[in-house]
């Protein structure tokens, strides 16, 4: 039986430099996209602990749900703000485990990966030129008028490019907590503080391993109807578990539902739920 810990696993997903750049077929991207707009396979790089008896680690499910869009590459010209999301893994017996993932970008230090991205751009540009070069008579008319759609499209297509001698390449990476209960706000704070410790020029008070060990082995689940306060890297973190007489735990801001769907759609969804209609939410 589970010992009642706050979290079962700490997971890192990202680029495996040994396997290199593998196209992610599940993403549905095609090769007409520029290499920086394509998605590549991510891997579970590390997890701690290796396995727990009450919650066997599902590497495929966790890897896919941590980074559902696969690896993303960017340059210094792109926005690289961290993104947070949550997910649920439902087992065959109906039991659930919860995941909370913070995805951020870090600089690619592998010369092989940078060279591979440059090679993909050379191949992409060569194929693009072959497909979009107009016939000889069209070339002459373009040059005489000084206006050629093929050239303008080509410039637009190459605007989001990568030059190994000029650009800094960044790749997405993810840190994740797998937990028995859905304490979204607390997990988000834990991950954000860990990420802050990694990116801060000043080292944290204790080694990062100490904080990860603490969250996995020393922080318990709060008893029903009680609150729990524990230390993060830079400040306290609080979570509350409802009692058996209260509504079930729902630690997500309702404000976001209204921001994403709008008031009219939320009212319509609520009406459908009360009338017991079937509801399907579709998202990219």
Secondary structure, 3 states (H helix, E strand, C coil): CCCCECCCEEEEEECCCCCCCCECHHHCCCCCCCHHHCCECCEEEEEECCCECCECCCHHHHHHHHCCCCECEEECCCCCCCEEEEEEEECCCCCEEEEEEEEEEEECCCHHHHHHHHHHHHHHHHHHHHHHCCCHHHHHHHHHHCCCHHHHHHHHHCCCCCCCCCCCEEEEEEEEEEECCCCHHHHHHHHHHHHHHHHCCCCCCCCHHHHHHHHHHHCECCCCCCEEEEECCCCEEEEECCCCCCCCCCCCCHHHHHHHHCHHHHHHHHHHHHCCCCCCCCCC
